[in-house]
Amino acid sequence: MERTEVLIVGAGPTGLVLALWLTRLGIRVRIVDRAEAPGTTSRALGIQARTLELYRLLDLADAVVGAGHRVPAVNLWTAGTRRARLAFSADPRDPTPYPFLLIYPQDAHERLLIERLAAAGIRVERGTELVGFTQDRTRVVATLRTTEGAQVQVAAAYLAGCDGARSTVRETIGIEFPGGTYERFFYVADIAADGPAVDGEIHLNLDRAADVLAVFPLAERGRVRLVGTVLDDHAGRRESLSFDDIAATALERLRIAPRTVNWFSTYRVHHRVAARFRDGRAFLLGDAGHIHSPAGGQGMNTGIGDAMNLGWKLAACLRGRADDALLDTYETERIGFARRLVATTDRVFTLATSENPLAQLWRTRLAPLLAPLVAGSPALRRSLFRTLSQIALAYRHSALSAGRAGRIHGGDRLPWVAGADVVGSEWRVHVHGAAAPDLARWCAQQDLGLHVVAWSPEAEHVGLARDALYLVRPDGYVALADAEASVPTLAAFQAQHGLNWGADG
């Protein structure tokens, strides 16, 4: 029987990031995928600011930003008239080194991740399918079928189901996947084109007839990705539908003149969240646990967030640095966010695509009135960016979050302070100001990193408290915030969660 520490099923962005993260943390992994080759087309495009921040932990951010296209604004059109331009605007009270949306298609994204994995000595086992698995208190035993048809058994400490909406891992466990499917069909097309909406920005056209069209710029000049609704008069022949069938009605609104069509496809959109994300030693991540409408470009980013959240927790338990209860926080932290996200994107998507009279009123009357107000309000633009970028995502109600210092609570993302941040994949204590000698001694004894930065107006501006203690998790979230910087408080938190920051246990 073959052995590994974590078996990852599915080599989309979620599985690939999990494999990279675990490998960076010194964990042995195997990653398999039933597909014979990576995808060459994709609907997922947007990389949010929080994902780029997490990618710094993997030394990926610069490469992704360099290969992608920074989008400065979103333009709203209704019935062929441009109504507003919403420039992306980061909140100075909660800044980020990536105050933009990055367009980087999933297929190119996956190729980069696969290259990084190969450089680390890990290859994706293609044409390899999970047949089933069993588990007990100590391990998972999975049966894999290779591309040659042979069956092999693999024993692993943990199994990560990153295998998409039709997840074999989820179905084997028997976890329910409640939700629904939108009635309308959608299309996606990759084209080279000319016109006022081919200008490097995002354009969204809303129409009374639910003829929605979104235009996403790609890095190559003049090339865009179109996502739109298939109107009812075409839906009956979806399988034979071509780009020419939708071009006349969909493109005339934005005055887009196609030059070449690289590829075209139609698809259904679903919205579902699994009832659980954990069953013993098996976990669900990405589309295996939650699928969303494309509103806001959240789906792929949420799967990557799942991988970064679970990865360090698996590593800590495998190396004896935490109790098994730590793994329970993966579900509690991520499932609540997934449920809120699906509910929010469902409401927005329904308003944008429904033929209901109220939705039509919103598209044709209210949206054109509200969009200029948002565009003209820096505060509203900043709030919108914080939400879409996932900068605002926090785990304040997690069992792993405690305390408050300044405006920062346990569970919040550690604020970014230009010139004063530190990137690492281990637990560490941050102090802006001065650290007391007893704190420095205790951290040294525990082999816990202590990062002390001189107090600055920037630190005060983002809500940090002077001389306070912020215990930061490997994924950049604050576990404990203590204004008194108390060693007994820090030691009690460590004991409560069975944490060991020194040598492997």
C-alpha positions as CSV (number, residue, x, y, z in Angstrom):
1,M,0.0,0.0,0.0
2,E,1.3,3.4,-0.9
3,R,1.4,6.2,1.7
4,T,1.4,9.9,1.9
5,E,0.4,12.5,4.5
6,V,-2.3,14.4,2.6
7,L,-4.1,13.1,-0.5
8,I,-5.6,15.9,-2.6
9,V,-8.3,15.0,-5.1
10,G,-8.7,17.6,-7.8
11,A,-6.1,19.8,-9.4
12,G,-8.0,23.0,-10.0
13,P,-6.7,26.2,-8.3
14,T,-8.0,25.1,-4.9
15,G,-6.2,21.7,-5.0
16,L,-3.0,23.1,-6.5
17,V,-2.8,25.9,-3.9
18,L,-3.4,23.5,-1.1
19,A,-0.6,21.2,-2.5
20,L,1.8,24.2,-2.8
21,W,1.0,25.5,0.7
22,L,1.4,22.0,2.4
23,T,4.6,21.4,0.5
24,R,5.9,24.8,1.7
25,L,5.1,23.7,5.2
26,G,7.0,20.5,4.8
27,I,4.1,18.1,4.4
28,R,4.2,15.1,1.9
29,V,1.3,15.3,-0.5
30,R,-0.1,13.5,-3.5
31,I,-2.5,15.3,-5.9
32,V,-4.6,13.5,-8.4
33,D,-7.1,14.6,-11.1
34,R,-9.4,12.5,-13.3
35,A,-8.8,14.9,-16.3
36,E,-6.0,13.8,-18.7
37,A,-4.8,17.4,-19.0
38,P,-5.3,20.9,-17.5
39,G,-8.1,23.0,-18.9
40,T,-7.5,25.3,-21.8
41,T,-10.5,27.5,-21.4
42,S,-12.1,29.0,-18.2
43,R,-14.8,31.2,-16.9
44,A,-13.1,32.3,-13.7
45,L,-11.0,35.4,-14.2
46,G,-10.7,37.7,-11.3
47,I,-8.0,37.5,-8.5
48,Q,-9.0,39.6,-5.5
49,A,-6.7,41.6,-3.3
50,R,-6.9,39.2,-0.3
51,T,-6.0,36.3,-2.5
52,L,-2.9,38.2,-3.7
53,E,-2.0,38.9,0.0
54,L,-2.2,35.2,0.7
55,Y,-0.1,34.4,-2.4
56,R,2.7,36.4,-0.8
57,L,3.0,33.4,1.6
58,L,3.7,31.2,-1.4
59,D,6.0,33.7,-3.2
60,L,3.4,33.8,-6.0
61,A,2.0,37.3,-5.8
62,D,4.5,39.1,-8.0
63,A,4.4,36.4,-10.7
64,V,0.5,36.5,-10.8
65,V,0.4,40.3,-10.8
66,G,3.0,40.4,-13.5
67,A,1.1,38.0,-15.8
68,G,-2.3,39.5,-15.2
69,H,-4.2,42.7,-16.0
70,R,-4.9,45.3,-13.4
71,V,-8.5,46.6,-13.7
72,P,-8.9,50.2,-12.6
73,A,-12.7,50.5,-12.8
74,V,-16.1,49.0,-13.6
75,N,-18.5,50.7,-16.0
76,L,-22.3,50.3,-15.7
77,W,-24.4,50.5,-18.9
78,T,-28.2,50.2,-19.3
79,A,-29.8,49.7,-22.6
80,G,-26.7,50.8,-24.5
81,T,-26.0,54.0,-22.4
82,R,-23.0,54.2,-20.1
83,R,-24.4,55.3,-16.7
84,A,-21.4,55.3,-14.3
85,R,-17.8,54.5,-13.9
86,L,-16.8,53.0,-10.5
87,A,-13.1,53.3,-9.9
88,F,-11.6,50.8,-7.5
89,S,-10.7,52.5,-4.3
90,A,-9.0,50.9,-1.3
91,D,-9.8,52.1,2.2
92,P,-6.9,54.1,3.7
93,R,-8.1,52.8,7.1
94,D,-7.7,49.2,5.8
95,P,-5.1,49.4,3.1
96,T,-3.6,46.6,0.9
97,P,-0.6,46.4,-1.3
98,Y,-3.0,45.3,-4.1
99,P,-5.7,48.0,-4.4
100,F,-7.1,46.7,-7.6
101,L,-8.9,43.7,-9.2
102,L,-6.5,41.5,-11.2
103,I,-7.7,39.7,-14.3
104,Y,-5.9,36.4,-14.8
105,P,-7.8,33.6,-16.5
106,Q,-8.0,30.3,-14.6
107,D,-6.3,28.2,-17.3
108,A,-3.2,30.4,-17.2
109,H,-3.4,30.5,-13.4
110,E,-3.4,26.7,-13.2
111,R,-0.4,26.5,-15.5
112,L,1.6,28.7,-13.2
113,L,0.6,26.7,-10.1
114,I,1.5,23.5,-11.8
115,E,4.9,24.9,-12.8
116,R,5.5,25.9,-9.2
117,L,4.5,22.5,-7.9
118,A,6.8,20.8,-10.4
119,A,9.7,23.0,-9.2
120,A,9.0,21.8,-5.7
121,G,9.1,18.2,-6.9
122,I,5.4,17.5,-7.0
123,R,3.6,16.4,-10.2
124,V,-0.2,16.2,-10.7
125,E,-1.1,12.5,-11.3
126,R,-3.4,13.0,-14.4
127,G,-6.0,10.5,-15.5
128,T,-6.2,9.2,-12.0
129,E,-9.7,8.9,-10.4
130,L,-10.8,8.4,-6.8
131,V,-13.0,5.3,-6.8
132,G,-13.8,5.5,-3.1
133,F,-12.3,5.5,0.4
134,T,-12.7,4.4,4.0
135,Q,-11.4,6.0,7.1
136,D,-10.9,5.3,10.8
137,R,-9.5,7.3,13.7
138,T,-5.9,7.1,12.4
139,R,-6.0,7.3,8.6
140,V,-7.9,7.3,5.3
141,V,-7.4,4.5,2.8
142,A,-8.3,5.6,-0.8
143,T,-8.7,3.5,-3.9
144,L,-7.5,5.2,-7.0
145,R,-7.9,4.1,-10.6
146,T,-5.1,5.1,-12.9
147,T,-5.2,6.1,-16.6
148,E,-4.2,2.5,-17.4
149,G,-7.2,1.2,-15.5
150,A,-5.2,-0.3,-12.6
151,Q,-6.4,0.2,-9.1
152,V,-4.0,1.2,-6.3
153,Q,-4.6,1.9,-2.6
154,V,-3.2,4.9,-0.9
155,A,-3.1,5.5,2.9
156,A,-3.1,9.1,4.0
157,A,-3.5,10.9,7.3
158,Y,-6.0,13.2,5.7
159,L,-8.0,13.5,2.4
160,A,-8.8,16.9,0.8
161,G,-11.7,16.9,-1.6
162,C,-11.0,19.6,-4.1
163,D,-12.8,17.7,-6.9
164,G,-15.5,20.2,-7.9
165,A,-19.3,20.4,-7.9
166,R,-19.7,16.7,-8.7
167,S,-17.3,15.8,-5.9
168,T,-16.7,12.0,-5.4
169,V,-15.3,12.8,-1.9
170,R,-18.6,14.6,-1.0
171,E,-20.7,11.9,-2.5
172,T,-18.8,9.1,-0.8
173,I,-19.2,10.8,2.6
174,G,-22.9,11.4,1.9
175,I,-22.9,15.1,2.7
176,E,-25.9,17.0,1.4
177,F,-25.4,19.8,-1.2
178,P,-28.5,21.9,-0.9
179,G,-29.1,24.8,-3.3
180,G,-30.4,25.3,-6.8
181,T,-29.8,26.1,-10.4
182,Y,-30.7,29.3,-12.2
183,E,-33.2,28.9,-15.0
184,R,-31.3,30.9,-17.6
185,F,-28.4,29.6,-19.7
186,F,-25.3,31.6,-19.9
187,Y,-22.5,31.9,-22.5
188,V,-18.9,32.7,-22.3
189,A,-16.8,33.8,-25.3
190,D,-13.1,34.8,-25.7
191,I,-12.8,37.3,-28.6
192,A,-10.6,39.9,-30.1
193,A,-12.6,43.1,-30.7
194,D,-12.8,46.8,-31.1
195,G,-15.1,49.4,-29.5
196,P,-15.5,51.7,-26.6
197,A,-16.0,48.8,-24.2
198,V,-12.6,47.3,-25.2
199,D,-10.5,49.7,-23.1
200,G,-8.9,47.6,-20.3
201,E,-11.8,48.1,-17.9
202,I,-14.8,46.0,-16.9
203,H,-18.2,46.8,-18.5
204,L,-21.6,45.5,-17.4
205,N,-24.7,46.1,-19.4
206,L,-28.1,45.6,-17.8
207,D,-31.2,45.4,-19.9
208,R,-35.0,45.1,-19.4
209,A,-35.1,41.8,-21.2
210,A,-32.5,40.3,-18.8
211,D,-30.0,40.4,-21.7
212,V,-27.0,40.8,-19.4
213,L,-23.5,41.2,-20.8
214,A,-20.3,41.6,-18.9
215,V,-17.0,42.4,-20.7
216,F,-13.8,41.5,-19.0
217,P,-10.4,42.7,-20.3
218,L,-7.5,40.3,-20.7
219,A,-3.8,41.1,-20.7
220,E,-3.5,41.0,-24.4
221,R,-4.6,44.3,-25.9
222,G,-7.9,44.2,-27.7
223,R,-8.8,40.8,-26.3
224,V,-11.8,40.4,-23.9
225,R,-13.9,37.7,-22.3
226,L,-17.7,38.1,-22.6
227,V,-20.2,36.5,-20.2
228,G,-23.9,36.9,-20.9
229,T,-27.3,35.5,-20.8
230,V,-28.8,33.3,-23.5
231,L,-32.2,34.7,-24.3
232,D,-35.3,32.5,-24.2
233,D,-35.7,32.4,-28.0
234,H,-32.2,30.7,-28.2
235,A,-32.4,28.6,-25.1
236,G,-34.3,25.7,-26.7
237,R,-31.3,25.0,-29.0
238,R,-28.5,25.6,-26.5
239,E,-26.4,22.7,-27.8
240,S,-26.2,24.1,-31.3
241,L,-26.0,27.7,-30.3
242,S,-23.1,29.7,-31.8
243,F,-21.5,33.0,-31.2
244,D,-23.1,34.5,-34.2
245,D,-26.5,33.7,-32.7
246,I,-26.0,36.0,-29.7
247,A,-23.7,38.6,-31.3
248,A,-26.3,40.9,-32.8
249,T,-28.4,41.5,-29.7
250,A,-25.7,41.2,-27.0
251,L,-23.0,43.3,-28.7
252,E,-24.9,46.1,-30.2
253,R,-25.7,47.6,-26.8
254,L,-22.0,48.1,-26.1
255,R,-21.0,48.7,-29.7
256,I,-18.5,45.9,-29.6
257,A,-17.1,44.9,-33.0
258,P,-15.6,41.3,-32.9
259,R,-12.6,40.6,-35.1
260,T,-11.9,37.0,-34.1
261,V,-13.7,34.5,-31.9
262,N,-11.2,32.3,-30.0
263,W,-13.8,30.1,-28.3
264,F,-17.4,30.0,-27.2
265,S,-19.4,27.9,-24.8
266,T,-22.7,27.8,-22.9
267,Y,-23.4,26.7,-19.4
268,R,-25.7,26.6,-16.4
269,V,-25.1,28.5,-13.1
270,H,-25.6,26.9,-9.7
271,H,-25.7,28.1,-6.1
272,R,-25.1,25.5,-3.4
273,V,-23.3,25.0,-0.1
274,A,-22.5,21.6,1.5
275,A,-24.1,20.8,4.8
276,R,-20.6,20.1,6.3
277,F,-17.0,20.7,5.2
278,R,-15.5,18.0,7.4
279,D,-16.2,14.4,8.1
280,G,-13.5,12.8,10.3
281,R,-10.3,13.0,8.3
282,A,-11.9,14.1,5.0
283,F,-12.5,17.7,4.1
284,L,-14.3,19.6,1.3
285,L,-12.8,22.7,-0.3
286,G,-13.7,24.9,-3.2
287,D,-16.5,23.9,-5.5
288,A,-16.8,20.6,-3.7
289,G,-18.1,22.5,-0.8
290,H,-19.7,25.6,-2.3
291,I,-20.6,26.9,-5.8
292,H,-21.7,30.4,-6.6
293,S,-23.0,32.7,-9.2
294,P,-20.3,34.7,-11.0
295,A,-21.4,37.9,-9.4
296,G,-18.5,39.7,-7.8
297,G,-15.8,37.2,-9.0
298,Q,-15.8,35.3,-5.7
299,G,-15.9,31.6,-6.4
300,M,-12.3,30.8,-7.3
301,N,-10.9,33.2,-4.7
302,T,-13.1,31.5,-2.0
303,G,-11.7,28.1,-2.9
304,I,-8.1,29.4,-2.6
305,G,-9.0,30.9,0.7
306,D,-10.3,27.5,1.8
307,A,-6.9,26.0,0.9
308,M,-4.9,28.6,2.7
309,N,-7.1,28.2,5.8
310,L,-7.0,24.4,6.0
311,G,-3.4,23.9,4.9
312,W,-1.6,25.3,7.9
313,K,-4.0,23.6,10.2
314,L,-3.3,20.2,8.7
315,A,0.4,20.9,8.9
316,A,0.2,21.9,12.5
317,C,-1.7,18.7,13.5
318,L,0.6,16.4,11.4
319,R,3.7,17.9,13.1
320,G,2.2,17.6,16.6
321,R,2.0,21.4,17.0
322,A,-1.8,21.5,17.7
323,D,-4.6,19.3,18.9
324,D,-7.1,17.8,16.4
325,A,-9.7,20.3,17.6
326,L,-7.9,22.9,15.5
327,L,-9.2,21.2,12.4
328,D,-12.8,21.9,13.5
329,T,-12.1,25.6,13.1
330,Y,-11.8,25.1,9.3
331,E,-15.4,24.3,8.9
332,T,-16.7,26.9,11.4
333,E,-14.6,29.7,9.8
334,R,-15.2,28.8,6.1
335,I,-18.8,27.5,6.0
336,G,-20.3,30.6,7.5
337,F,-18.5,32.8,4.9
338,A,-19.6,30.5,2.1
339,R,-23.2,30.6,3.1
340,R,-23.2,34.4,3.4
341,L,-21.5,34.7,0.1
342,V,-23.9,32.4,-1.8
343,A,-26.9,34.3,-0.3
344,T,-25.4,37.7,-1.3
345,T,-24.4,36.7,-4.8
346,D,-27.7,35.0,-5.3
347,R,-29.6,38.2,-4.6
348,V,-27.4,40.3,-6.8
349,F,-27.5,37.7,-9.6
350,T,-31.2,37.3,-9.5
351,L,-31.7,41.0,-9.8
352,A,-29.4,41.2,-12.8
353,T,-30.9,38.2,-14.7
354,S,-34.5,37.7,-13.6
355,E,-37.5,38.7,-15.8
356,N,-39.5,39.5,-12.7
357,P,-41.0,43.0,-13.0
358,L,-39.3,44.1,-9.8
359,A,-35.9,43.0,-11.1
360,Q,-36.6,44.8,-14.4
361,L,-37.4,47.9,-12.4
362,W,-34.1,47.6,-10.5
363,R,-32.1,47.1,-13.7
364,T,-33.6,49.9,-15.7
365,R,-34.5,52.5,-13.1
366,L,-32.8,52.0,-9.8
367,A,-29.4,50.8,-10.9
368,P,-28.9,53.8,-13.2
369,L,-29.8,56.1,-10.4
370,L,-27.7,54.4,-7.7
371,A,-24.6,53.7,-9.7
372,P,-23.6,57.4,-10.1
373,L,-24.1,57.9,-6.3
374,V,-21.8,55.1,-5.5
375,A,-19.3,56.3,-8.1
376,G,-19.3,59.7,-6.6
377,S,-18.9,58.6,-3.0
378,P,-15.3,57.6,-2.0
379,A,-16.7,56.0,1.2
380,L,-19.1,53.8,-0.7
381,R,-16.5,52.8,-3.3
382,R,-14.1,51.9,-0.5
383,S,-16.8,49.8,1.3
384,L,-17.6,48.0,-2.0
385,F,-13.9,47.3,-2.6
386,R,-13.4,45.9,0.9
387,T,-16.3,43.5,0.4
388,L,-15.4,42.3,-3.1
389,S,-11.7,42.1,-2.4
390,Q,-12.4,39.9,0.7
391,I,-10.2,42.3,2.7
392,A,-13.2,42.6,5.1
393,L,-13.4,38.8,5.7
394,A,-12.9,38.0,9.4
395,Y,-13.3,35.1,11.8
396,R,-14.3,36.9,14.9
397,H,-16.6,34.2,16.1
398,S,-14.1,31.4,15.6
399,A,-13.0,29.4,18.7
400,L,-9.5,30.3,17.6
401,S,-10.2,34.1,18.0
402,A,-9.9,36.1,21.2
403,G,-9.4,39.6,22.5
404,R,-9.3,43.2,21.1
405,A,-6.7,45.9,20.9
406,G,-7.4,49.2,19.2
407,R,-9.9,48.5,16.4
408,I,-8.5,45.0,15.8
409,H,-10.3,42.0,17.1
410,G,-9.2,38.4,17.3
411,G,-10.2,36.9,13.9
412,D,-9.5,40.0,11.9
413,R,-6.9,40.1,9.1
414,L,-3.8,41.7,10.4
415,P,-3.8,45.2,8.9
416,W,-1.2,46.0,6.3
417,V,1.2,48.8,7.2
418,A,3.5,49.8,4.3
419,G,7.2,49.2,5.1
420,A,6.3,47.5,8.4
421,D,4.8,44.2,7.4
422,V,6.4,40.8,7.5
423,V,5.6,37.8,5.4
424,G,6.0,34.3,7.0
425,S,4.3,30.9,7.2
426,E,4.7,30.5,11.0
427,W,2.9,31.8,14.0
428,R,4.4,35.1,15.2
429,V,3.7,38.0,17.6
430,H,3.5,41.5,16.3
431,V,4.0,44.6,18.4
432,H,3.9,48.1,17.1
433,G,5.8,50.2,19.6
434,A,7.9,48.5,22.3
435,A,7.8,44.9,23.6
436,A,8.3,44.3,27.3
437,P,11.4,42.2,28.2
438,D,9.2,39.4,29.7
439,L,7.3,39.0,26.4
440,A,10.6,38.9,24.4
441,R,11.9,36.2,26.8
442,W,8.8,34.1,26.7
443,C,8.6,34.2,22.9
444,A,12.3,33.2,22.6
445,Q,11.7,30.3,25.0
446,Q,8.7,29.1,23.0
447,D,10.5,29.5,19.7
448,L,7.7,31.9,18.7
449,G,8.7,34.8,16.3
450,L,8.4,38.3,17.7
451,H,8.2,41.1,15.2
452,V,8.6,44.6,16.8
453,V,8.0,47.7,14.7
454,A,8.5,51.3,15.7
455,W,5.2,53.0,16.4
456,S,4.0,55.1,13.5
457,P,1.0,57.3,12.5
458,E,0.3,54.6,9.8
459,A,-0.2,51.9,12.5
460,E,-2.6,54.2,14.4
461,H,-4.4,55.0,11.2
462,V,-5.2,51.3,10.5
463,G,-6.5,50.7,14.0
464,L,-3.5,49.1,15.8
465,A,-2.9,49.8,19.4
466,R,0.5,51.0,20.6
467,D,2.6,48.3,22.5
468,A,-0.3,45.8,22.1
469,L,0.3,42.2,21.4
470,Y,-1.1,40.6,18.2
471,L,-0.7,36.9,17.9
472,V,-0.8,36.2,14.1
473,R,-1.7,32.9,12.5
474,P,0.3,31.5,9.6
475,D,-2.5,32.7,7.2
476,G,-2.2,36.3,8.4
477,Y,-5.2,36.5,10.6
478,V,-5.0,37.6,14.2
479,A,-5.7,34.9,16.7
480,L,-5.3,36.9,19.9
481,A,-5.3,40.7,20.3
482,D,-4.3,41.9,23.8
483,A,-3.9,45.6,24.6
484,E,-1.9,44.8,27.7
485,A,0.6,42.5,25.9
486,S,0.2,40.1,28.8
487,V,2.4,37.0,28.8
488,P,0.0,35.1,31.1
489,T,-2.9,35.8,28.6
490,L,-0.7,34.6,25.7
491,A,0.3,31.5,27.6
492,A,-3.3,30.7,28.5
493,F,-4.3,31.0,24.9
494,Q,-1.6,28.6,23.9
495,A,-2.6,26.1,26.5
496,Q,-6.3,26.4,25.7
497,H,-5.7,25.5,22.0
498,G,-2.9,22.9,22.6
499,L,-0.5,24.9,20.5
500,N,3.2,24.1,20.3
501,W,5.4,26.6,18.4
502,G,8.7,24.9,18.9
503,A,10.1,21.7,17.5
504,D,7.7,19.1,16.0
505,G,5.8,17.3,18.7
